[in-house]
Amino acid sequence: FFLSSLLLAPPAHASNVVVDVDSLRNAFRSPPSSAGPYRMLSLRGGDIDDQATRARLESIRQAGYGGVLISATAPLGEPMTPEQWSRVNEFAQPSYFKHMATLLHDASTMGLSAVSTLGSCWPMGGGLAITPELAQVEVTVTHQEVRGGTESVQLRLPAQPMRTGAMMRMMRPTPPGQELPAGWAERLKKREKIIAVLAVQGTAPSVIPTSDAILGPPDGQGVVVKSGQLQSSSAQNVTQHLRPDGRLDWRVPDGTWQLFVFKQVPSDLVLTCGAGRGPQLVMDHFKRAALEAHTKRVFEAGRAQLGPFLGKTLTAYTVDSLENASDLYWTDDLLAQFKRRRGYDLVPYLPLVFQPGWMAHPYQARVSAPQFDDAQIGERVRADYRLTVSELMIENMYEPFAAWAKKNGLHSEFQAHGAPVDILKAYGTADVPESEDLHVGADPYFLKLARS
């Protein structure tokens, strides 16, 4: 009734408009294919049978879909021979783009449109394009309590966190053709560095141990139920007193002190089901050069084959939810960027930033209290850090991706949830904000953000 009333009531400025209500009703009953939903079309990386793909497209067309979302991934948990892996790893090679051109031609003849993911699986990255210098890094931390008067302390130095990446490797050991090339392990090792050793007066947090492989907090301590309380004004940077063996030659002043070691390390995270030649390292989403290298591999290398379909059959590229957990999101110039944007040095306040569970997984609402807090400035520092991370990611990944798509006559689509960003602002850069239905037991708000 409401729809009919609207259609039958002409606008005040156009009283002579005639609305064919019956035609409109019929169009809703039998909508054109352009109004149809899209169906996921999963490809086994570069191991593609054109005839079988054509048959799948035809069944999708007959079911009334308007298009397909193309996603090329490696099978997860399926035993495969080296020969099968070799075919899967043809993703982003000339043969793959040839198959893609055939797929798009067939879709076009059937009246179907297509959208493709920007790369294989998630988070983004993988292949020889994402070198050790363009791979994701994070900062992890250890801390211990000491009493005044101690002359020398043996510190526990941070190790690379082994949560999500370790779990992925258990599910799927490194496949043939995806090993680290010679020299890459050493180049990744060079990304490691001590950011700071800090001493701050205060108390330790209260924690409950957890074995959660995804949500496990920094230093493997457990979920924080009561934050440690720090006097940030007492912070002393004692990095120069750290010896290579981890001993801190520094006389601890009177009182109770917390000693922190912050270390930048390469992330152990790998693409969940990435296909393609070379290791599946996650790219540094805060480096524009990483995005440029990635798009060159997964799109520019096949421009000749894809060109005739851009903006026609192939209408958009999309970025899936990143699901990109870190102890502390980081990039090589984060400290300099923070000081330029926020106007003060982050280093003395780094202990306030860690909050287990924050951004650990986009579909979970479990977030503990911060490891350490300062009643005067804790919330301010965490907000400033997260704002800086958001700005860097939007400026170096989301906005350039949207501009890249527009330059190529395409729409940009992505799921911004699962990224450490101002989600509404990130979505605002996309032509098509995407949500998804993986919401059982999840944060109830993320589903609403794309719609908003």
C-alpha positions as CSV (number, residue, x, y, z in Angstrom):
1,F,0.0,0.0,0.0
2,F,2.8,2.4,0.9
3,L,4.6,1.8,-2.3
4,S,1.4,2.2,-4.4
5,S,0.6,5.4,-2.6
6,L,4.0,6.8,-3.4
7,L,3.8,5.8,-7.0
8,L,0.3,7.2,-7.5
9,A,1.0,10.5,-5.8
10,P,2.8,12.7,-8.4
11,P,5.3,15.3,-7.2
12,A,3.9,18.7,-6.7
13,H,6.1,20.2,-9.4
14,A,5.2,17.5,-11.9
15,S,1.5,17.0,-11.8
16,N,1.4,15.7,-15.4
17,V,3.7,12.7,-14.7
18,V,2.2,9.3,-15.5
19,V,3.4,6.3,-13.7
20,D,2.9,2.8,-15.2
21,V,2.4,1.0,-11.9
22,D,1.8,-2.4,-13.6
23,S,5.1,-2.3,-15.4
24,L,6.9,-1.4,-12.3
25,R,5.2,-4.2,-10.4
26,N,6.2,-6.6,-13.2
27,A,9.8,-5.4,-13.0
28,F,9.9,-6.2,-9.3
29,R,8.4,-9.7,-10.0
30,S,10.9,-10.4,-12.8
31,P,13.9,-8.0,-12.3
32,P,16.5,-7.7,-15.0
33,S,19.8,-9.6,-14.5
34,S,21.6,-6.4,-13.7
35,A,19.5,-6.3,-10.5
36,G,20.4,-9.8,-9.5
37,P,22.6,-10.8,-6.5
38,Y,26.2,-12.0,-7.1
39,R,27.4,-15.5,-6.3
40,M,30.9,-16.4,-5.1
41,L,32.9,-18.2,-7.8
42,S,35.9,-19.8,-6.1
43,L,38.9,-20.8,-8.3
44,R,41.7,-23.1,-7.2
45,G,44.3,-20.5,-7.7
46,G,45.6,-20.9,-11.2
47,D,44.5,-24.5,-11.6
48,I,41.5,-23.6,-13.8
49,D,39.4,-25.7,-16.2
50,D,37.8,-23.3,-18.6
51,Q,35.1,-25.8,-19.6
52,A,34.1,-26.5,-16.0
53,T,34.1,-22.8,-15.1
54,R,31.9,-22.1,-18.1
55,A,29.4,-24.7,-16.8
56,R,29.4,-23.2,-13.4
57,L,28.7,-19.8,-14.9
58,E,25.8,-21.1,-16.8
59,S,24.3,-22.7,-13.7
60,I,24.7,-19.4,-11.9
61,R,23.0,-17.6,-14.7
62,Q,20.1,-20.0,-14.8
63,A,19.6,-19.6,-11.0
64,G,18.9,-15.9,-11.6
65,Y,22.1,-14.3,-10.4
66,G,23.4,-11.1,-11.9
67,G,27.1,-11.7,-11.5
68,V,29.9,-13.4,-9.8
69,L,32.6,-12.5,-7.2
70,I,35.8,-14.2,-8.4
71,S,38.1,-15.4,-5.6
72,A,41.2,-17.4,-6.4
73,T,42.5,-19.3,-3.3
74,A,44.5,-22.4,-2.5
75,P,42.5,-25.3,-1.0
76,L,42.9,-25.3,2.8
77,G,43.5,-28.6,4.4
78,E,43.3,-30.6,1.2
79,P,46.2,-33.0,0.5
80,M,47.8,-32.1,-2.9
81,T,50.7,-33.3,-4.9
82,P,53.6,-31.0,-5.9
83,E,52.2,-31.1,-9.4
84,Q,48.8,-29.9,-8.2
85,W,50.5,-27.1,-6.1
86,S,52.4,-26.1,-9.2
87,R,49.1,-25.5,-11.1
88,V,47.5,-23.7,-8.1
89,N,50.6,-21.5,-7.9
90,E,50.0,-20.3,-11.5
91,F,47.8,-17.6,-9.9
92,A,48.8,-14.1,-11.2
93,Q,50.9,-15.8,-13.9
94,P,50.2,-15.3,-17.7
95,S,48.2,-18.6,-17.8
96,Y,46.0,-17.4,-15.0
97,F,45.2,-14.1,-16.8
98,K,44.4,-16.1,-19.9
99,H,41.9,-18.2,-18.0
100,M,40.5,-15.0,-16.5
101,A,39.9,-13.5,-19.9
102,T,38.1,-16.6,-21.0
103,L,36.0,-16.5,-17.9
104,L,35.1,-12.9,-18.4
105,H,34.3,-13.5,-22.1
106,D,32.0,-16.3,-21.1
107,A,30.3,-14.2,-18.4
108,S,29.7,-11.4,-20.9
109,T,28.0,-13.7,-23.4
110,M,25.7,-14.8,-20.6
111,G,24.9,-11.3,-19.4
112,L,26.7,-11.7,-16.1
113,S,29.0,-9.1,-14.5
114,A,32.0,-9.9,-12.4
115,V,33.9,-8.5,-9.4
116,S,37.3,-9.9,-8.4
117,T,39.2,-9.9,-5.1
118,L,42.4,-8.0,-5.2
119,G,44.7,-10.9,-4.8
120,S,44.4,-14.4,-3.3
121,C,42.9,-14.8,0.1
122,W,43.4,-12.5,3.1
123,P,45.0,-10.5,4.5
124,M,46.5,-8.9,1.4
125,G,49.9,-9.8,0.1
126,G,51.8,-12.9,-1.0
127,G,54.1,-13.8,-3.8
128,L,57.5,-12.5,-4.8
129,A,56.2,-8.9,-5.0
130,I,55.9,-8.6,-1.2
131,T,59.6,-8.6,-0.3
132,P,60.8,-8.7,3.3
133,E,61.1,-4.9,3.1
134,L,57.4,-4.6,2.2
135,A,56.1,-7.2,4.6
136,Q,54.1,-6.5,7.7
137,V,55.9,-5.8,11.0
138,E,54.5,-5.4,14.5
139,V,55.8,-4.4,17.9
140,T,55.7,-6.9,20.8
141,V,56.7,-6.4,24.4
142,T,57.9,-8.1,27.6
143,H,57.7,-6.6,31.0
144,Q,58.8,-7.5,34.6
145,E,58.5,-5.9,38.0
146,V,61.6,-4.8,39.9
147,R,62.3,-3.2,43.2
148,G,64.4,-0.2,43.9
149,G,68.1,-0.7,44.7
150,T,68.7,-3.5,42.2
151,E,72.0,-2.9,40.4
152,S,71.5,-5.1,37.3
153,V,68.5,-6.9,35.8
154,Q,68.4,-9.8,33.4
155,L,65.6,-8.8,31.0
156,R,63.4,-11.2,29.1
157,L,63.7,-10.0,25.5
158,P,60.6,-10.2,23.2
159,A,60.3,-13.0,20.7
160,Q,58.2,-13.1,17.6
161,P,54.6,-13.7,18.6
162,M,53.4,-17.1,17.4
163,R,49.6,-17.0,17.5
164,T,47.7,-16.7,14.3
165,G,50.6,-17.5,12.0
166,A,51.5,-20.5,13.9
167,M,47.9,-21.8,13.8
168,M,47.8,-21.2,10.0
169,R,51.0,-23.2,9.5
170,M,49.6,-26.1,11.6
171,M,46.6,-26.1,9.4
172,R,48.6,-25.9,6.2
173,P,52.4,-26.4,6.2
174,T,54.3,-24.3,3.7
175,P,53.3,-25.7,0.3
176,P,55.8,-26.5,-2.5
177,G,56.7,-23.4,-4.4
178,Q,55.9,-21.0,-1.5
179,E,59.1,-21.3,0.5
180,L,61.2,-18.3,1.4
181,P,63.7,-17.6,-1.4
182,A,67.4,-17.6,-0.5
183,G,68.4,-14.7,1.6
184,W,64.8,-13.7,2.6
185,A,65.1,-15.1,6.1
186,E,68.1,-12.9,6.7
187,R,66.4,-9.8,5.2
188,L,63.4,-10.4,7.5
189,K,65.7,-10.7,10.5
190,K,67.1,-7.3,9.6
191,R,63.6,-5.8,10.2
192,E,64.0,-6.7,13.9
193,K,65.1,-4.0,16.3
194,I,64.6,-2.8,19.8
195,I,62.3,0.2,19.9
196,A,62.9,1.1,23.5
197,V,63.6,-0.2,27.0
198,L,61.5,1.8,29.5
199,A,61.3,1.9,33.3
200,V,58.1,3.3,34.8
201,Q,57.0,3.4,38.4
202,G,53.7,1.5,39.0
203,T,52.0,-1.8,39.6
204,A,51.6,-4.9,37.6
205,P,48.3,-6.0,36.0
206,S,46.0,-8.8,37.2
207,V,45.5,-11.4,34.5
208,I,43.7,-14.7,33.8
209,P,45.7,-17.2,31.7
210,T,44.3,-18.1,28.3
211,S,45.2,-20.5,25.6
212,D,43.3,-18.6,22.9
213,A,45.6,-18.8,19.9
214,I,44.0,-15.8,18.2
215,L,43.2,-13.5,21.1
216,G,46.2,-14.3,23.3
217,P,47.6,-10.9,24.5
218,P,51.2,-9.6,24.3
219,D,53.8,-11.5,26.4
220,G,51.5,-14.5,26.6
221,Q,50.2,-13.3,30.0
222,G,46.4,-13.9,29.6
223,V,43.3,-11.7,29.6
224,V,43.8,-8.6,31.7
225,V,41.1,-8.2,34.4
226,K,42.7,-5.3,36.2
227,S,45.2,-2.9,34.5
228,G,48.5,-2.2,36.0
229,Q,48.7,1.5,37.1
230,L,51.6,3.6,35.9
231,Q,53.0,7.0,36.8
232,S,53.8,7.9,33.2
233,S,55.7,11.1,34.3
234,S,58.3,8.8,35.9
235,A,59.1,7.0,32.7
236,Q,62.8,6.7,31.9
237,N,64.2,5.5,28.6
238,V,67.1,3.2,29.6
239,T,67.7,1.6,26.2
240,Q,71.4,2.6,26.2
241,H,72.0,0.5,29.3
242,L,70.8,-2.8,27.6
243,R,73.6,-5.3,26.8
244,P,73.3,-7.7,23.8
245,D,72.7,-10.6,26.2
246,G,69.6,-8.9,27.6
247,R,71.2,-7.6,30.9
248,L,70.2,-4.1,31.9
249,D,73.1,-2.3,33.7
250,W,71.0,0.2,35.5
251,R,70.5,0.9,39.2
252,V,66.8,0.9,39.9
253,P,65.6,3.9,41.9
254,D,63.6,3.5,45.1
255,G,60.1,2.2,44.7
256,T,58.3,-0.4,42.5
257,W,59.1,-0.2,38.8
258,Q,57.9,-2.0,35.7
259,L,60.6,-2.7,33.1
260,F,59.4,-2.9,29.4
261,V,61.2,-4.0,26.3
262,F,59.6,-3.1,23.0
263,K,60.8,-4.8,19.9
264,Q,59.8,-4.5,16.2
265,V,59.6,-7.9,14.6
266,P,58.3,-9.3,11.3
267,S,54.7,-10.6,11.7
268,D,54.3,-14.4,11.7
269,L,51.0,-14.0,10.0
270,V,50.7,-15.6,6.5
271,L,47.9,-15.5,4.0
272,T,45.3,-18.0,5.2
273,C,44.9,-19.8,1.8
274,G,47.1,-17.8,-0.5
275,A,47.9,-19.1,-4.0
276,G,50.8,-18.1,-6.1
277,R,54.6,-18.5,-6.6
278,G,56.7,-17.4,-3.7
279,P,56.0,-17.0,0.1
280,Q,52.7,-15.7,1.3
281,L,53.9,-12.8,3.4
282,V,51.3,-10.3,4.5
283,M,52.0,-6.9,3.1
284,D,52.6,-3.8,5.2
285,H,49.2,-2.1,4.9
286,F,50.8,1.2,6.0
287,K,53.2,1.4,3.1
288,R,51.9,2.6,-0.2
289,A,54.8,1.0,-2.0
290,A,53.5,-2.4,-0.7
291,L,50.1,-1.8,-2.3
292,E,51.7,-0.7,-5.6
293,A,53.8,-3.8,-5.7
294,H,50.8,-6.0,-4.9
295,T,48.5,-4.4,-7.6
296,K,51.3,-4.7,-10.1
297,R,51.5,-8.5,-9.5
298,V,47.8,-9.3,-9.3
299,F,46.5,-6.9,-12.0
300,E,49.0,-4.9,-14.0
301,A,50.8,-8.1,-15.1
302,G,47.6,-9.2,-16.8
303,R,46.4,-5.8,-18.1
304,A,46.7,-6.9,-21.8
305,Q,44.3,-9.8,-21.2
306,L,41.9,-8.0,-18.8
307,G,41.8,-4.7,-20.6
308,P,38.8,-5.4,-22.9
309,F,36.6,-6.2,-20.0
310,L,37.5,-3.4,-17.6
311,G,34.5,-1.3,-16.6
312,K,32.3,-3.6,-18.7
313,T,32.1,-7.2,-17.6
314,L,34.7,-6.7,-14.9
315,T,33.2,-3.9,-12.9
316,A,35.1,-3.8,-9.7
317,Y,37.9,-5.1,-7.5
318,T,37.3,-5.8,-3.8
319,V,39.3,-6.2,-0.6
320,D,38.0,-8.8,1.8
321,S,38.1,-8.2,5.6
322,L,41.7,-8.2,6.6
323,E,41.5,-10.1,9.9
324,N,44.9,-8.8,10.6
325,A,45.9,-9.3,14.2
326,S,49.0,-7.8,15.7
327,D,50.4,-7.3,19.2
328,L,50.8,-3.6,18.3
329,Y,50.2,-2.4,14.7
330,W,53.4,-0.8,13.4
331,T,55.4,0.3,10.4
332,D,59.0,1.6,10.1
333,D,58.1,5.3,10.4
334,L,55.3,5.1,12.8
335,L,57.0,7.0,15.6
336,A,57.9,9.8,13.3
337,Q,54.4,9.9,11.9
338,F,52.9,9.9,15.3
339,K,55.0,12.8,16.5
340,R,54.2,14.8,13.4
341,R,50.5,14.2,13.6
342,R,49.9,14.2,17.4
343,G,52.6,16.6,18.5
344,Y,54.4,14.5,21.1
345,D,56.7,11.5,21.4
346,L,54.9,8.2,21.8
347,V,57.8,6.2,23.2
348,P,57.4,7.1,26.9
349,Y,53.7,6.1,26.7
350,L,54.0,2.9,24.8
351,P,53.1,0.7,27.8
352,L,49.6,2.4,27.8
353,V,48.8,1.3,24.2
354,F,48.7,-2.5,24.6
355,Q,45.1,-3.8,25.1
356,P,44.7,-7.6,24.6
357,G,41.8,-8.5,22.2
358,W,41.6,-5.0,20.6
359,M,41.4,-5.7,16.9
360,A,42.5,-9.3,17.4
361,H,39.6,-10.6,15.2
362,P,36.8,-8.7,13.6
363,Y,34.0,-11.1,14.6
364,Q,34.8,-11.2,18.3
365,A,33.7,-8.8,21.0
366,R,36.1,-10.1,23.7
367,V,38.4,-7.2,24.6
368,S,40.2,-7.1,28.0
369,A,41.2,-4.1,30.0
370,P,44.5,-2.4,28.9
371,Q,47.6,-4.1,30.2
372,F,48.7,-0.8,31.8
373,D,46.8,2.4,32.4
374,D,47.4,5.9,33.6
375,A,44.2,7.5,34.9
376,Q,45.3,10.9,33.7
377,I,46.3,10.2,30.1
378,G,45.8,6.5,29.3
379,E,42.7,6.9,27.2
380,R,44.1,9.9,25.4
381,V,47.3,8.0,24.4
382,R,45.4,5.0,23.1
383,A,43.0,7.2,21.1
384,D,46.0,9.1,19.6
385,Y,47.8,5.9,18.7
386,R,44.7,4.3,17.1
387,L,43.9,7.6,15.2
388,T,47.5,7.6,13.8
389,V,47.2,4.0,12.7
390,S,43.9,4.7,11.1
391,E,45.2,7.7,9.2
392,L,48.2,5.8,7.9
393,M,46.2,2.9,6.7
394,I,43.5,5.0,5.0
395,E,46.1,7.2,3.3
396,N,48.4,4.4,2.2
397,M,45.9,1.6,1.4
398,Y,42.2,2.5,1.2
399,E,42.4,5.8,-0.6
400,P,45.1,4.8,-3.1
401,F,43.2,1.6,-3.8
402,A,40.0,3.6,-4.5
403,A,42.0,5.9,-6.8
404,W,43.7,3.0,-8.5
405,A,40.3,1.4,-9.3
406,K,38.9,4.7,-10.6
407,K,41.9,5.1,-12.8
408,N,41.2,1.8,-14.4
409,G,37.5,2.4,-15.0
410,L,36.5,0.2,-12.0
411,H,34.6,0.5,-8.8
412,S,36.3,0.0,-5.5
413,E,34.7,-2.3,-3.0
414,F,35.9,-3.5,0.4
415,Q,35.1,-4.7,3.9
416,A,36.7,-2.2,6.3
417,H,35.8,-4.2,9.4
418,G,38.7,-6.3,10.5
419,A,41.1,-3.4,10.0
420,P,42.5,-1.1,12.7
421,V,40.8,2.0,11.2
422,D,38.0,4.5,11.7
423,I,35.7,2.0,9.9
424,L,33.1,4.6,8.8
425,K,35.8,6.9,7.4
426,A,37.5,4.0,5.5
427,Y,34.1,2.9,4.1
428,G,33.6,6.4,3.0
429,T,36.4,6.1,0.5
430,A,34.8,3.1,-1.3
431,D,32.4,3.1,-4.2
432,V,30.7,0.1,-2.7
433,P,31.0,-0.6,1.1
434,E,30.6,-4.3,1.8
435,S,29.4,-6.1,4.9
436,E,29.1,-9.9,5.5
437,D,27.1,-12.4,7.5
438,L,29.8,-13.9,9.8
439,H,28.2,-12.5,12.9
440,V,27.4,-15.3,15.3
441,G,28.8,-14.3,18.6
442,A,30.4,-11.3,17.1
443,D,30.5,-7.6,17.8
444,P,26.9,-6.6,17.0
445,Y,28.0,-3.3,15.5
446,F,30.3,-4.2,12.7
447,L,27.4,-5.4,10.5
448,K,25.8,-2.0,10.6
449,L,28.8,0.0,9.7
450,A,28.9,-0.7,6.0
451,R,25.1,-0.1,5.7
452,S,25.6,3.2,7.6
